[in-house]
Amino acid sequence: MIERKAEVLQGTLDLIVLKTLETMGPMHGYGIARRIEQVSRELLSLNQGTLYPALLRLQQRGWISSEWGASENNRKAKYYSLTRAGKKQLAAEAKNWEQIAAVIARFLQPRGENVR
């Protein structure tokens, strides 16, 4: 049997990246991707074609900032940090996610228990 890694839904990637930066502090893109894989116990996998456009979008919205620095192996790397606006957006995204998860949970309940 072939195991397939889960795909990250478009709207959830912002939340995951913002939360990762809040938890871990400034990180480069490769580190963000590896951390997401680690926390998801390898169920989520991000490639450059997914992560870097998301980082650019978050930066354009003012939710993260970036600056160049040296990585652990002394290579030039762009480090991303959560901004004040990003912290506010993270709170809004988390609240929205909790509401959506609650709605989906209602649909997954046995028939008859989800009507109130």
ChimeraX attribute file (.defattr): number of C-alpha atoms within 10 A of each C-alpha:
attribute: neighborCount
match mode: 1-to-1
recipient: residues
	/A:1	3
	/A:2	4
	/A:3	6
	/A:4	9
	/A:5	11
	/A:6	12
	/A:7	11
	/A:8	15
	/A:9	8
	/A:10	10
	/A:11	10
	/A:12	13
	/A:13	18
	/A:14	22
	/A:15	18
	/A:16	17
	/A:17	24
	/A:18	27
	/A:19	20
	/A:20	21
	/A:21	21
	/A:22	16
	/A:23	10
	/A:24	12
	/A:25	12
	/A:26	20
	/A:27	20
	/A:28	20
	/A:29	18
	/A:30	16
	/A:31	15
	/A:32	22
	/A:33	21
	/A:34	15
	/A:35	18
	/A:36	20
	/A:37	15
	/A:38	13
	/A:39	11
	/A:40	12
	/A:41	10
	/A:42	13
	/A:43	15
	/A:44	17
	/A:45	19
	/A:46	19
	/A:47	9
	/A:48	11
	/A:49	8
	/A:50	14
	/A:51	19
	/A:52	15
	/A:53	11
	/A:54	16
	/A:55	21
	/A:56	14
	/A:57	14
	/A:58	19
	/A:59	18
	/A:60	11
	/A:61	12
	/A:62	15
	/A:63	21
	/A:64	24
	/A:65	19
	/A:66	18
	/A:67	11
	/A:68	11
	/A:69	13
	/A:70	12
	/A:71	14
	/A:72	8
	/A:73	6
	/A:74	8
	/A:75	9
	/A:76	12
	/A:77	17
	/A:78	17
	/A:79	21
	/A:80	23
	/A:81	21
	/A:82	25
	/A:83	18
	/A:84	12
	/A:85	12
	/A:86	24
	/A:87	17
	/A:88	11
	/A:89	17
	/A:90	21
	/A:91	14
	/A:92	12
	/A:93	19
	/A:94	16
	/A:95	12
	/A:96	12
	/A:97	15
	/A:98	11
	/A:99	12
	/A:100	12
	/A:101	11
	/A:102	12
	/A:103	12
	/A:104	11
	/A:105	11
	/A:106	15
	/A:107	12
	/A:108	11
	/A:109	11
	/A:110	8
	/A:111	9
	/A:112	7
	/A:113	10
	/A:114	12
	/A:115	8
	/A:116	5
